[in-house]
């Protein structure tokens, strides 16, 4: 393990659903499903499910704090669970499905306690936060068939996440409702049309289609980071195009059947704004994708202004 790497351990109910939100994100080296918190050595899945081992299903994350902070991981963790549920998570009931943050050092404990206090003070939940913050215990890796379940059994995983109630809870609880009347005051007409009405701006007549400066593009509504100039390329289409997002967690793909076509729409995970579409005609050497975005859905932060505007965590992209 690199000396820069740290470990985070979270229990959020069924570990099948706790890998995808962290996997393939900047600074994440691995996300392992397993069992922790109990008194039985090397437990099996069947033993843990009996709720007699003291263990909970959990994920252990190896991450680079210079690219993904522990605070960012905590924010993602909260957004996957019902933190007021002390008896399990969604359809999964019992001790082994309880939520917990297992801290590995004093700093993690302090950051986790503050994060929990901030959540309680936010007023998002009327009931107390039940998630425990406790010292890390030995972590036992789960059986191979439970690793990366969202990839290996993607169809069943989607059915399970939806059927358990987790997916709808996340959407209804953590996706903040946008006040469109306020947005109309804040955004220009084209920004509002693109982000809130699924509009498309004119090619070659938008702000960033030929931008050559270094920096990051952020969501015009939420301010979350979306794309880097390092991944931008001239696709000849007249819109800013990228080979990938900075953080896959911040964008969501949806099937779009409007205008007599079947396309993949890209929306912002933080604001649910329409951003553009993704196509499979991008540079092969960079993965083959072309994220064709609307300039009006984004704000460009030049590299030299990133620290001043609170995006210093992403300066590593340009080192």
Steps between C-alpha positions, in 0.01 A plus 500: 500500500627848413602715796244755379212258536257487792216267598133578559241248619124551473199279573195606302276196492541250216858532376393433142362855492798665669770430241379680188471849660872496588647285226685655202512843664812722519749378757318172573735203472260226613158437657472162674182342634530325833402459863613690808407604851433153639666230711524206254819458297469447125121483495304380199212684338257242637636544854477878487142480376400316818566822694695306764857596405482869591622585149345740253534497124745776408734635236865582553635775274864568422533860385743782433397795722677739263241416234195399702468629855354302787234768530396440137477127571279568801269721296462220246441246777214700652340533157464120464312426822212581731710610800197508732431125467649307795356163400664448161467662161189500285378141443808355672433468869714393791830575671718410203337775290540785749696806398831609649812703434814320615777755557866405462659794682414801712473733203245276330303487824491879526400546134231231529355646821481846342343357186233328709436817702467703180249250363295514821505880493395514134141413583482251215373230736239532775630194685842468670800375302549136604828429317774409747854637488730238651866390489598274212522128572649215293349496154433166331470494121174350376474213254602568139142486369417803718785715363407759234149360491370803310727403210470121512122488541399842370142409408422337835682781681278764338187301581614452859593865555164611362295228668656549842388863509853640513497656154176694554606609847826643367319683220229643724724587795838602367419663165418854607193643335584795277291816530457582133364846568819586686714339230335720238633801688848350538553353154501652153214394270722254310641355823148445632376355171787251479514386863130504594325445167744251344594751234800509268701810413625577151820327385804726454302780668559417863757606755732201534489302177856604411638582845873423526564626854582264787241459772187319608136523398243506779122463512348846441227421758673308780867589449608134510802414285412321174777504237865593458667681210752213509229273358360752251555448128386652172231266370406733215140509619490855633443414866756442778584128494676284758621142518381455859371685807738579784285305745246250360292542818410854396328405172212269421417334169138467391339360186362780282243410232398853398519633143453150356844385619640276773783682674667503840431822686746627762358673807662647807468277805505797738243728333321265255579754227519397136863521385511339156546152352769233486587319177727209410697680231772652717877435484554124519828541688313689775216250536287582197246731664407857410324698769339773290401772746320832485715795601191659656477217754849565633728768639872490422748557784851579366782313672642819650164577669421152631651547846336839549158360404520191719607238246857453621434128560502456121829672427661155499349456154753746362813385686 
